[in-house]
Structure formats: structure tokens, C-alpha cells
């Protein structure tokens, strides 16, 4: 009987700890970009990296166009990749291949899937060591 109570108490503590951890993960990351209002710009070393997503506002399960502008853009490849994921959650591979369209602009299309947990916070990471894997965190409707 005492052992059963101890297991029940341990189970309750584990459940509370799990809920607190989930709450911490949810509140630890916040959007630093609002693509509904326009492009978002970050600095990566001596380069300026600007990402825009359209149509606005970005919605889940809709084909989206990603536009990446980088200055200066010398020595960057003609193809870049944006990895789409959720902060604090392991997602399947979802990447957008970006092709250079002019001097310093890359474009690509992709879909942001709907998260079954109901979360809407996403992160687009430009996979490039030259750009310090610049990440943009944003909300999706």
C-alpha cells in the first residue's frame, strides 16, 4: 500500500514536471519576425540577410513563396536551402530549395504543414555556414 502511494506520488510529480517542461519550451521561443507585415532582416557577420514569405499572412497547408535577399552576395552558391521546423519540437524534414534569380536574390516555394499540437511558431533557418545558419522565427496561421 505504501509502495503504491509512492508510485502514485512519483507519477504525479513526473506529470507536473512534464507539463512545466512543455510550458517552458513554449514560452522560451518567441517570434522575432512578422511576415504578415513585411520582410524580416538579420545580420550574419558582414552580410545582411532578408527573408520574405508570401502571400501574406503565411498560412499552414498553403503553397508559399520564400524570397531571400543577401548583401553582399559575392561567393554564395546559386542554390541555398531553407530548413523549416518548430523550435523545441522535432519535425520531419521540410526544406525549401532556393534558386538564385538575380544578383543577390534567391526564390523558392514550399509548404508549412499544420502542427497537430496546435502550435503555430515556426523557424526558417538558412542552411549556410557563410550566413551562420541565420534563423527567422515567426507565427503561421
C-alpha positions as CSV (number, residue, x, y, z in Angstrom):
1,X,0.0,0.0,0.0
2,X,2.8,2.4,0.9
3,X,4.7,1.5,-2.3
4,X,1.6,2.1,-4.4
5,X,1.2,5.6,-2.8
6,X,4.9,6.3,-3.5
7,X,4.4,5.3,-7.2
8,X,1.3,7.4,-7.4
9,X,3.1,10.4,-6.0
10,X,6.1,9.9,-8.3
11,X,3.7,9.6,-11.2
12,X,2.0,12.9,-10.3
13,X,5.4,14.6,-9.9
14,X,6.5,13.3,-13.3
15,X,3.4,14.6,-14.9
16,X,3.8,18.0,-13.3
17,X,7.5,18.1,-14.4
18,X,6.5,17.2,-17.9
19,X,3.8,19.9,-18.1
20,X,6.3,22.5,-16.7
21,X,8.9,21.4,-19.3
22,X,6.3,21.8,-22.1
23,X,5.3,25.2,-20.8
24,X,9.0,26.3,-20.7
25,X,9.6,25.2,-24.2
26,X,6.5,27.0,-25.4
27,X,7.4,30.3,-23.7
28,X,11.1,30.1,-24.3
29,X,10.9,30.8,-28.0
30,X,9.0,33.7,-29.4
31,X,8.5,35.1,-32.9
32,X,11.2,37.6,-33.9
33,X,9.7,38.2,-37.3
34,X,6.2,39.2,-38.5
35,X,5.9,38.2,-42.2
36,X,2.3,39.5,-42.2
37,X,3.7,43.0,-42.1
38,X,6.7,42.5,-44.4
39,X,10.2,41.1,-44.8
40,X,12.5,40.4,-41.9
41,X,16.2,41.3,-41.8
42,X,19.0,39.8,-39.8
43,X,22.8,40.3,-39.8
44,X,25.2,37.4,-40.4
45,X,28.7,38.6,-40.0
46,X,29.3,41.3,-42.6
47,X,26.1,40.3,-44.5
48,X,22.5,41.4,-44.3
49,X,20.0,38.6,-44.8
50,X,16.4,39.5,-45.6
51,X,13.6,36.9,-45.8
52,X,10.1,37.5,-47.1
53,X,7.3,35.0,-47.3
54,X,4.2,35.4,-49.4
55,X,1.3,35.5,-49.8
56,X,0.5,37.3,-46.6
57,X,-0.2,36.3,-43.9
58,X,1.7,33.0,-44.2
59,X,-0.7,30.1,-43.6
60,X,-0.2,26.4,-43.0
61,X,-1.0,24.0,-45.8
62,X,-0.7,26.7,-48.5
63,X,2.0,27.0,-51.1
64,X,4.3,29.8,-50.1
65,X,6.9,31.7,-51.9
66,X,10.1,32.4,-50.0
67,X,12.4,35.3,-51.1
68,X,15.9,35.6,-49.7
69,X,18.0,38.8,-50.4
70,X,21.6,38.8,-49.2
71,X,24.1,41.7,-49.4
72,X,26.9,41.5,-50.2
73,X,26.3,38.2,-52.0
74,X,29.7,37.5,-53.5
75,X,30.9,33.9,-53.2
76,X,27.5,32.5,-52.3
77,X,26.2,29.5,-54.2
78,X,23.4,29.6,-56.8
79,X,21.4,27.3,-54.6
80,X,20.6,27.7,-50.9
81,X,18.3,25.7,-48.6
82,X,15.9,26.9,-46.0
83,X,15.0,24.4,-43.3
84,X,11.5,24.7,-41.8
85,X,11.0,23.5,-38.3
86,X,9.4,24.3,-35.0
87,X,11.5,25.5,-32.0
88,X,11.6,22.8,-29.3
89,X,9.9,20.2,-31.4
90,X,11.3,17.5,-33.7
91,X,9.7,17.7,-37.0
92,X,10.1,15.8,-40.2
93,X,12.4,17.2,-42.9
94,X,10.8,20.2,-44.6
95,X,13.2,22.2,-46.7
96,X,12.8,24.8,-49.4
97,X,15.4,24.8,-52.2
98,X,16.2,28.4,-53.1
99,X,17.5,29.2,-56.6
100,X,19.3,32.4,-57.4
101,X,17.1,34.6,-59.6
102,X,19.3,37.7,-59.9
103,X,22.5,39.2,-58.4
104,X,21.6,38.9,-54.7
105,X,18.1,37.3,-54.6
106,X,17.1,33.6,-54.2
107,X,13.5,32.3,-54.5
108,X,11.8,29.0,-53.7
109,X,8.4,27.6,-52.9
110,X,7.3,25.3,-50.1
111,X,4.5,24.4,-47.7
112,X,4.5,24.8,-43.9
113,X,2.5,21.9,-42.5
114,X,-0.1,22.2,-39.8
115,X,1.1,21.1,-36.4
116,X,-1.2,18.5,-34.8
117,X,-0.4,20.0,-31.4
118,X,-1.9,23.3,-32.5
119,X,1.4,25.2,-32.1
120,X,1.9,28.0,-34.7
121,X,5.5,29.1,-34.0
122,X,7.9,28.2,-36.8
123,X,11.5,28.7,-37.7
124,X,13.1,29.2,-41.1
125,X,16.9,28.5,-41.0
126,X,19.1,29.4,-44.0
127,X,21.5,26.4,-44.1
128,X,24.7,28.1,-44.9
129,X,27.9,28.3,-42.8
130,X,28.8,31.6,-44.7
131,X,25.5,33.0,-43.3
132,X,25.9,31.5,-39.8
133,X,22.8,29.4,-40.3
134,X,20.6,32.5,-39.9
135,X,17.2,31.7,-38.4
136,X,13.9,33.6,-38.6
137,X,11.2,32.7,-36.0
138,X,7.6,33.5,-36.9
139,X,4.0,32.6,-36.4
140,X,1.9,30.8,-39.0
141,X,-1.9,30.9,-39.1
